Amino acid sequence: MTLELRSPAALAALGRRLRDRGFHFTTVTPATHRRVNRRAENAWAHGLRDVFGWSRPYREGVLPDELDILLVESGLREDIEQDGKAGHRARIRASSMGRQLYFHSAFPTIDDDAVFFGPDTYRYVAALKRALASPLLGRTVRRAVDIGCGAGPGAIELALCCPDATVYAADINADALALTEVNAELNGATRLIPCRSNLLDGVDGHFDLVMSNPPYILDPDELPYRHGGGEHGAELSIQIVKAGLSRLHPGGSLLLYTGVAIVAGEDPFLAAIRPLLDEACGKWRYEELDPDIFGGQLACEGYEKVERIAAVCLHAVKRG
């Protein structure tokens, strides 16, 4: 189901009203979200966080009129019936990251064109900020691209940290680009350019920074925001390393946050990209940020020999 955003201006205005009212929500994993929402007292929303964070249905009077009107104007309110009672549901949710607010797809994210935001997003942005402060960083960032930007948090946080940089937010998903544009306006990222692109085929030239937080799971339904393809879901991450290194200026940085399958204590993804890094890069750092994420995935087909899935971050600097 496409997002069918009717009025980006109304959605941006809704975001400003939520922020004015002190809205704050930290988005959790789908498994945690599901467990919390299954509690009997959470069947219906009672306030803003329930509606725009937990994606719970709400009855008339729960939302302030001005917010409900903006949700309707944006085209993102749907009518529902639950337990024989009529209500509404927001087809969007909002997550906080520091002072910023980001709109993304409502829970559950089961559609091909869902725009995902979750714990990996927080790790990705934290890794970006560490990289920007690292002595490993080569060139000053004047031109950058975020491959697979989703709702835009990585690209927008970069644009806010580097206000003189032109930042391209690239994605194949039209809904992701629509939300990125709204989120950029909402958060004051004035030099951000959303662009339709498969890897880097939709944007020209070279960059000081190429960054990405790609899908890395073998998903049975091959949902684009989850499915990385190849062995253990690593194919897209490998392709991003290749594409990114080919489009960096000398001294430019590649920043990749991804998840890797560990097999018999070894990291096949690192083994696949090490020759590329040694050939193209003067220096690079690869670190494991979290040793065990998405443990439930190990019960799925394709993970029979996988011991764990680790969150890793690669920061590579192209040789001058």
Sequence and secondary structure as in RCSB ss.txt:
>XXXX:A:sequence
MTLELRSPAALAALGRRLRDRGFHFTTVTPATHRRVNRRAENAWAHGLRDVFGWSRPYREGVLPDELDILLVESG
LREDIEQDGKAGHRARIRASSMGRQLYFHSAFPTIDDDAVFFGPDTYRYVAALKRALASPLLGRTVRRAVDIGCG
AGPGAIELALCCPDATVYAADINADALALTEVNAELNGATRLIPCRSNLLDGVDGHFDLVMSNPPYILDPDELPY
RHGGGEHGAELSIQIVKAGLSRLHPGGSLLLYTGVAIVAGEDPFLAAIRPLLDEACGKWRYEELDPDIFGGQLAC
EGYEKVERIAAVCLHAVKRG
>XXXX:A:secstr
     S HHHHHHHHHHHHHTT       HHHHHHHHTSGGGSS  SHHHHHTS   B TTSS HHHHHHHHHHT
 EEEEEETTEEEEEESEEEEEETTEEEEEE SS  STT    SHHHHHHHHHHHHHHTSTT  S  SEEEEET T
TSHHHHHHHHHSTTSEEEEEES HHHHHHHHHHHHHHT TTEEEEE STTTTS S EEEEEE    B  TT  TT
TB  SGGG HHHHHHHHHHHHTEEEEEEEEEEEEEEEETTB HHHHHHHHHHHHHEEEEEEEEEES   GGGGGS
TT TTEEEEEEEEEEEEE  
